[in-house]
Amino acid sequence: MTLTVRWLSAGVLGLALLALGGWFWQQGHEDDGAPQGGEIALPSTHGDFALSSLGEEQLGAIYFGYTYCPDVCPMTLAVVRQALGQLAPELAERVVPVMISVDPERDTLARLEEYMGYFGDEFIGVRGSEAQLAEVAERYGIFWRRVEMEASAMGYTVDHGASLYLVDRDGEIRRRVLYSSTPHALIEALRQELGEG
Protein backbone atom coordinates (compact mmCIF):
# COMPACT_ATOMS: atom_id res chain seq x y z
CA MET A 1 0.00 0.00 0.00
CA THR A 2 1.48 3.34 -1.01
CA LEU A 3 1.84 6.24 1.40
CA THR A 4 -0.78 8.25 -0.54
CA VAL A 5 -3.34 5.44 -0.34
CA ARG A 6 -2.67 5.06 3.38
CA TRP A 7 -3.25 8.77 3.98
CA LEU A 8 -6.44 8.72 1.92
CA SER A 9 -7.69 5.66 3.81
CA ALA A 10 -6.91 7.32 7.14
CA GLY A 11 -8.70 10.49 6.04
CA VAL A 12 -11.84 8.62 4.97
CA LEU A 13 -11.83 6.64 8.22
CA GLY A 14 -11.38 9.86 10.21
CA LEU A 15 -14.35 11.53 8.49
CA ALA A 16 -16.51 8.46 9.06
CA LEU A 17 -15.58 8.40 12.76
CA LEU A 18 -16.37 12.13 13.09
CA ALA A 19 -19.78 11.66 11.48
CA LEU A 20 -20.53 8.63 13.65
CA GLY A 21 -19.34 10.47 16.74
CA GLY A 22 -21.65 13.38 15.94
CA TRP A 23 -24.60 11.03 15.56
CA PHE A 24 -23.88 9.32 18.89
CA TRP A 25 -23.46 12.72 20.55
CA GLN A 26 -26.87 13.82 19.32
CA GLN A 27 -28.50 10.58 20.44
CA GLY A 28 -26.80 10.77 23.80
CA HIS A 29 -27.67 14.43 24.25
CA GLU A 30 -31.32 13.67 23.65
CA ASP A 31 -31.12 10.83 26.20
CA ASP A 32 -29.29 12.70 29.01
CA GLY A 33 -31.28 11.68 32.08
CA ALA A 34 -34.90 10.67 32.02
CA PRO A 35 -37.10 13.35 30.41
CA GLN A 36 -39.50 14.86 32.94
CA GLY A 37 -42.30 15.62 30.53
CA GLY A 38 -44.99 17.80 32.04
CA GLU A 39 -47.58 20.22 30.78
CA ILE A 40 -47.35 21.79 27.34
CA ALA A 41 -49.59 24.82 26.95
CA LEU A 42 -48.86 26.98 23.90
CA PRO A 43 -50.65 28.67 20.99
CA SER A 44 -51.55 26.28 18.20
CA THR A 45 -53.24 26.00 14.84
CA HIS A 46 -56.35 24.78 16.72
CA GLY A 47 -56.42 27.61 19.26
CA ASP A 48 -54.65 27.41 22.61
CA PHE A 49 -53.27 23.89 23.05
CA ALA A 50 -52.73 22.20 26.41
CA LEU A 51 -52.01 18.59 27.23
CA SER A 52 -54.29 18.94 30.24
CA SER A 53 -57.22 19.50 27.87
CA LEU A 54 -56.86 16.00 26.41
CA GLY A 55 -59.49 13.45 27.35
CA GLU A 56 -58.68 10.83 29.97
CA GLU A 57 -58.31 8.15 27.30
CA GLN A 58 -56.41 10.29 24.82
CA LEU A 59 -52.69 10.48 24.12
CA GLY A 60 -50.73 13.23 22.45
CA ALA A 61 -48.26 12.02 19.81
CA ILE A 62 -45.77 14.84 20.34
CA TYR A 63 -43.04 15.60 17.83
CA PHE A 64 -40.52 18.46 17.80
CA GLY A 65 -39.81 19.60 14.24
CA TYR A 66 -40.22 22.46 11.77
CA THR A 67 -41.89 23.18 8.47
CA TYR A 68 -38.72 23.90 6.49
CA CYS A 69 -37.25 20.49 7.40
CA PRO A 70 -36.39 18.75 4.12
CA ASP A 71 -36.77 15.12 5.12
CA VAL A 72 -37.11 13.81 8.69
CA CYS A 73 -40.09 15.96 9.70
CA PRO A 74 -42.36 15.27 6.71
CA MET A 75 -41.38 11.60 6.89
CA THR A 76 -42.24 11.41 10.59
CA LEU A 77 -45.60 13.13 10.15
CA ALA A 78 -46.38 10.84 7.21
CA VAL A 79 -45.55 7.85 9.43
CA VAL A 80 -47.97 9.17 12.09
CA ARG A 81 -50.66 9.51 9.44
CA GLN A 82 -50.00 5.95 8.22
CA ALA A 83 -50.12 4.62 11.78
CA LEU A 84 -53.44 6.32 12.48
CA GLY A 85 -54.82 4.90 9.24
CA GLN A 86 -53.87 1.38 10.30
CA LEU A 87 -55.26 1.58 13.82
CA ALA A 88 -58.85 0.63 14.57
CA PRO A 89 -60.93 3.84 14.22
CA GLU A 90 -61.85 3.86 17.91
CA LEU A 91 -58.15 3.85 18.82
CA ALA A 92 -57.10 6.39 16.19
CA GLU A 93 -59.67 8.85 17.55
CA ARG A 94 -57.85 8.79 20.89
CA VAL A 95 -54.55 10.00 19.39
CA VAL A 96 -53.84 13.72 19.03
CA PRO A 97 -50.88 14.31 16.66
CA VAL A 98 -48.91 17.45 17.55
CA MET A 99 -45.77 19.03 16.11
CA ILE A 100 -44.04 21.65 18.26
CA SER A 101 -41.92 23.95 16.11
CA VAL A 102 -38.21 24.23 16.87
CA ASP A 103 -38.08 27.14 14.41
CA PRO A 104 -40.36 29.81 15.90
CA GLU A 105 -38.61 32.52 13.86
CA ARG A 106 -40.07 31.21 10.59
CA ASP A 107 -42.92 28.95 11.68
CA THR A 108 -45.85 31.28 12.16
CA LEU A 109 -49.20 29.77 13.09
CA ALA A 110 -50.40 30.47 9.55
CA ARG A 111 -47.50 28.55 8.06
CA LEU A 112 -47.94 25.70 10.55
CA GLU A 113 -51.64 25.50 9.72
CA GLU A 114 -50.93 25.15 6.01
CA TYR A 115 -48.14 22.63 6.58
CA MET A 116 -49.98 20.44 9.08
CA GLY A 117 -53.02 20.44 6.81
CA TYR A 118 -51.08 18.32 4.32
CA PHE A 119 -51.15 15.45 6.83
CA GLY A 120 -54.71 15.74 8.10
CA ASP A 121 -57.18 18.06 9.81
CA GLU A 122 -56.46 16.43 13.16
CA PHE A 123 -52.74 17.36 13.04
CA ILE A 124 -51.95 20.30 15.33
CA GLY A 125 -49.04 22.70 14.90
CA VAL A 126 -47.78 24.37 18.07
CA ARG A 127 -45.36 27.25 18.51
CA GLY A 128 -44.04 29.41 21.30
CA SER A 129 -41.31 31.95 21.90
CA GLU A 130 -37.66 30.90 22.00
CA ALA A 131 -37.83 30.99 25.81
CA GLN A 132 -40.99 28.85 25.93
CA LEU A 133 -39.51 26.37 23.48
CA ALA A 134 -36.30 26.12 25.50
CA GLU A 135 -38.24 25.43 28.70
CA VAL A 136 -40.41 22.69 27.16
CA ALA A 137 -37.48 21.17 25.27
CA GLU A 138 -35.44 20.93 28.46
CA ARG A 139 -38.21 19.06 30.26
CA TYR A 140 -38.61 16.67 27.34
CA GLY A 141 -34.89 16.14 26.81
CA ILE A 142 -34.98 17.60 23.30
CA PHE A 143 -31.84 18.62 21.45
CA TRP A 144 -31.93 21.22 18.69
CA ARG A 145 -29.56 23.79 17.24
CA ARG A 146 -29.62 26.29 14.44
CA VAL A 147 -27.07 25.72 11.66
CA GLU A 148 -26.27 28.65 9.40
CA MET A 149 -26.21 27.99 5.63
CA GLU A 150 -24.68 31.08 4.04
CA ALA A 151 -24.72 29.66 0.52
CA SER A 152 -28.41 28.70 0.71
CA ALA A 153 -31.52 30.79 0.14
CA MET A 154 -32.95 29.17 3.27
CA GLY A 155 -30.39 30.98 5.42
CA TYR A 156 -30.27 28.28 8.06
CA THR A 157 -31.48 24.82 8.94
CA VAL A 158 -32.21 23.26 12.33
CA ASP A 159 -30.63 20.04 13.61
CA HIS A 160 -32.97 18.32 16.03
CA GLY A 161 -33.88 15.01 17.63
CA ALA A 162 -36.36 12.86 15.78
CA SER A 163 -38.23 10.88 18.43
CA LEU A 164 -41.97 10.87 18.98
CA TYR A 165 -43.37 11.06 22.51
CA LEU A 166 -46.66 9.52 23.54
CA VAL A 167 -47.84 11.76 26.38
CA ASP A 168 -51.00 11.70 28.48
CA ARG A 169 -53.04 14.62 29.82
CA ASP A 170 -50.92 14.72 32.99
CA GLY A 171 -47.77 15.30 30.96
CA GLU A 172 -46.46 11.81 31.67
CA ILE A 173 -44.31 10.46 28.85
CA ARG A 174 -45.82 7.03 28.37
CA ARG A 175 -43.55 5.99 25.54
CA ARG A 176 -40.73 7.35 23.40
CA VAL A 177 -40.77 6.03 19.85
CA LEU A 178 -37.51 6.32 17.92
CA TYR A 179 -37.47 7.66 14.38
CA SER A 180 -38.43 5.17 11.69
CA SER A 181 -39.46 5.47 8.05
CA THR A 182 -42.17 2.85 8.63
CA PRO A 183 -45.14 2.98 11.03
CA HIS A 184 -44.74 -0.48 12.62
CA ALA A 185 -43.05 0.57 15.89
CA LEU A 186 -45.46 3.46 16.38
CA ILE A 187 -48.50 1.28 15.72
CA GLU A 188 -47.29 -1.27 18.26
CA ALA A 189 -46.57 1.42 20.87
CA LEU A 190 -49.98 3.04 20.37
CA ARG A 191 -51.81 -0.29 20.60
CA GLN A 192 -50.02 -1.12 23.84
CA GLU A 193 -50.57 2.29 25.41
CA LEU A 194 -54.19 2.52 24.27
CA GLY A 195 -54.99 -0.91 25.62
CA GLU A 196 -55.01 -3.16 22.57
CA GLY A 197 -52.54 -5.87 21.72
C-alpha angles and dihedrals in degrees: 000000000000123000091248093053090048092052092047091049091049091049093051091047090049092052091048091051091049092051092047091047091052091051092050090047091054092047091047093046091054090049099047102135124333112305111246097211113191137155122341113196115166141132113282144178087263096050123269109353124208130167088219089065092063117107119258091255096042130099129200114226095210122196129175111215144113139242097243092056107124101209126348097055099049089042092052094048090048089052090052090051091049091049092051090049091054097047121089107269093245090057096042090055089061094059120087111195112210133177117196111203119238088190105063091159092070104016105085118177089254092055092045091050092054093044097046090047089069089068100041144301091262093060112104125205116207130191138173139169121290089260093050091047092050091051095049093042091053092053091048095044093242122165121205137151137177116243117199117226106191094176093051130083087224090068094210144006130210125236110208145157117272106210126122120223124210103209131178129217091271091059093251113150101229096179140358113214116199121227115279134164090222129061099228099100092044093048091051092048092049093048091051095046094043092050105258127112 
